[in-house]
Amino acid sequence: MKKIVLILAAAAFGMSLSACNTVAGAGKDIERAGETIQGAAKK
């Protein structure tokens, strides 16, 4: 039981560290999509 809890805690910690990069990357992707839509609207 302790082993499972330890593994789950380690996985949650790892995901929380990688979430910063994921959110920043998602923000950049959304920004690029918005710029593409603006460019298409100007045409």
N, CA, C and O of each residue as an XYZ file, in Angstrom:
172
protein
N       0.821     -1.196      0.000
C       0.000      0.000      0.000
C       0.866      1.262      0.000
O       0.595      2.210     -0.736
N       1.906      1.262      0.830
C       2.786      2.428      0.881
C       3.475      2.653     -0.461
O       3.689      3.791     -0.878
N       3.816      1.566     -1.121
C       4.513      1.650     -2.397
C       3.624      2.321     -3.454
O       4.101      3.140     -4.239
N       2.350      1.976     -3.472
C       1.417      2.563     -4.432
C       1.246      4.058     -4.168
O       1.234      4.861     -5.101
N       1.117      4.423     -2.907
C       0.966      5.835     -2.555
C       2.213      6.613     -2.949
O       2.112      7.732     -3.452
N       3.372      6.041     -2.728
C       4.634      6.686     -3.081
C       4.739      6.880     -4.593
O       5.168      7.936     -5.058
N       4.350      5.869     -5.352
C       4.393      5.964     -6.816
C       3.429      7.034     -7.313
O       3.777      7.825     -8.189
N       2.224      7.064     -6.762
C       1.239      8.077     -7.166
C       1.704      9.488     -6.806
O       1.512     10.424     -7.582
N       2.313      9.639     -5.630
C       2.818     10.950     -5.218
C       3.954     11.400     -6.138
O       4.024     12.573     -6.505
N       4.835     10.485     -6.507
C       5.941     10.820     -7.401
C       5.407     11.198     -8.785
O       5.914     12.130     -9.409
N       4.402     10.491     -9.260
C       3.812     10.804    -10.563
C       3.140     12.176    -10.540
O       3.280     12.951    -11.486
N       2.414     12.478     -9.466
C       1.754     13.777     -9.351
C       2.783     14.902     -9.289
O       2.578     15.964     -9.877
N       3.882     14.675     -8.583
C       4.931     15.682     -8.490
C       5.570     15.922     -9.854
O       5.829     17.065    -10.232
N       5.819     14.851    -10.585
C       6.397     14.976    -11.924
C       5.479     15.724    -12.869
O       5.935     16.550    -13.659
N       4.192     15.440    -12.793
C       3.234     16.136    -13.657
C       3.134     17.617    -13.306
O       2.977     18.459    -14.190
N       3.225     17.932    -12.018
C       3.143     19.337    -11.625
C       4.357     20.120    -12.127
O       4.238     21.304    -12.444
N       5.511     19.479    -12.200
C       6.702     20.151    -12.720
C       6.591     20.377    -14.225
O       7.025     21.413    -14.730
N       6.020     19.428    -14.933
C       5.915     19.558    -16.384
C       4.745     20.441    -16.791
O       4.681     20.871    -17.942
N       3.827     20.719    -15.891
C       2.647     21.526    -16.223
C       3.035     22.953    -16.599
O       2.369     23.564    -17.434
N       4.082     23.491    -16.011
C       4.506     24.861    -16.329
C       4.839     24.975    -17.814
O       4.392     25.910    -18.478
N       5.604     24.051    -18.329
C       5.964     24.071    -19.745
C       4.747     23.831    -20.620
O       4.624     24.427    -21.690
N       3.862     22.979    -20.183
C       2.681     22.656    -20.965
C       1.773     23.874    -21.107
O       1.293     24.167    -22.202
N       1.536     24.583    -20.008
C       0.663     25.756    -20.036
C       1.284     26.858    -20.876
O       0.579     27.517    -21.641
N       2.569     27.068    -20.752
C       3.243     28.092    -21.557
C       3.161     27.733    -23.031
O       2.918     28.603    -23.868
N       3.357     26.480    -23.354
C       3.275     26.035    -24.748
C       1.873     26.177    -25.303
O       1.696     26.558    -26.460
N       0.879     25.877    -24.491
C      -0.505     26.014    -24.931
C      -0.836     27.478    -25.189
O      -1.545     27.792    -26.145
N      -0.337     28.366    -24.357
C      -0.563     29.796    -24.564
C       0.030     30.280    -25.877
O      -0.585     31.078    -26.584
N       1.215     29.804    -26.202
C       1.846     30.188    -27.471
C       1.068     29.641    -28.656
O       0.919     30.320    -29.672
N       0.570     28.412    -28.528
C      -0.215     27.817    -29.615
C      -1.504     28.597    -29.842
O      -1.898     28.834    -30.984
N      -2.155     28.994    -28.765
C      -3.396     29.761    -28.881
C      -3.111     31.122    -29.505
O      -3.890     31.608    -30.325
N      -1.995     31.736    -29.118
C      -1.622     33.034    -29.691
C      -1.387     32.911    -31.196
O      -1.848     33.751    -31.969
N      -0.682     31.880    -31.604
C      -0.425     31.672    -33.036
C      -1.719     31.428    -33.805
O      -1.880     31.913    -34.925
N      -2.637     30.680    -33.208
C      -3.918     30.413    -33.852
C      -4.703     31.721    -34.026
O      -5.332     31.941    -35.060
N      -4.659     32.571    -33.020
C      -5.333     33.865    -33.100
C      -4.729     34.736    -34.190
O      -5.457     35.410    -34.919
N      -3.421     34.731    -34.308
C      -2.760     35.523    -35.358
C      -3.121     34.989    -36.739
O      -3.285     35.763    -37.683
N      -3.244     33.682    -36.860
C      -3.639     33.086    -38.140
C      -5.054     33.506    -38.512
O      -5.329     33.826    -39.669
N      -5.940     33.505    -37.542
C      -7.334     33.909    -37.799
C      -7.387     35.386    -38.180
O      -8.132     35.767    -39.083
N      -6.603     36.220    -37.497
C      -6.573     37.648    -37.837
C      -6.061     37.842    -39.258
O      -6.603     38.647    -40.015
N      -5.019     37.104    -39.615
C      -4.465     37.214    -40.962
C      -5.484     36.803    -42.016
O      -5.571     37.437    -43.067
N      -6.250     35.761    -41.752
C      -7.260     35.298    -42.687
C      -8.406     36.314    -42.790
O      -8.984     36.507    -43.860
N      -8.721     36.956    -41.666
C      -9.816     37.938    -41.673
C      -9.427     39.192    -42.458
O     -10.288     39.842    -43.051
N      -8.138     39.534    -42.464
C      -7.680     40.728    -43.179
C      -7.713     40.533    -44.704
O      -7.821     41.501    -45.456
N      -7.619     39.279    -45.146
C      -7.622     38.977    -46.577
C      -9.011     39.144    -47.075
O      -9.269     38.943    -48.261
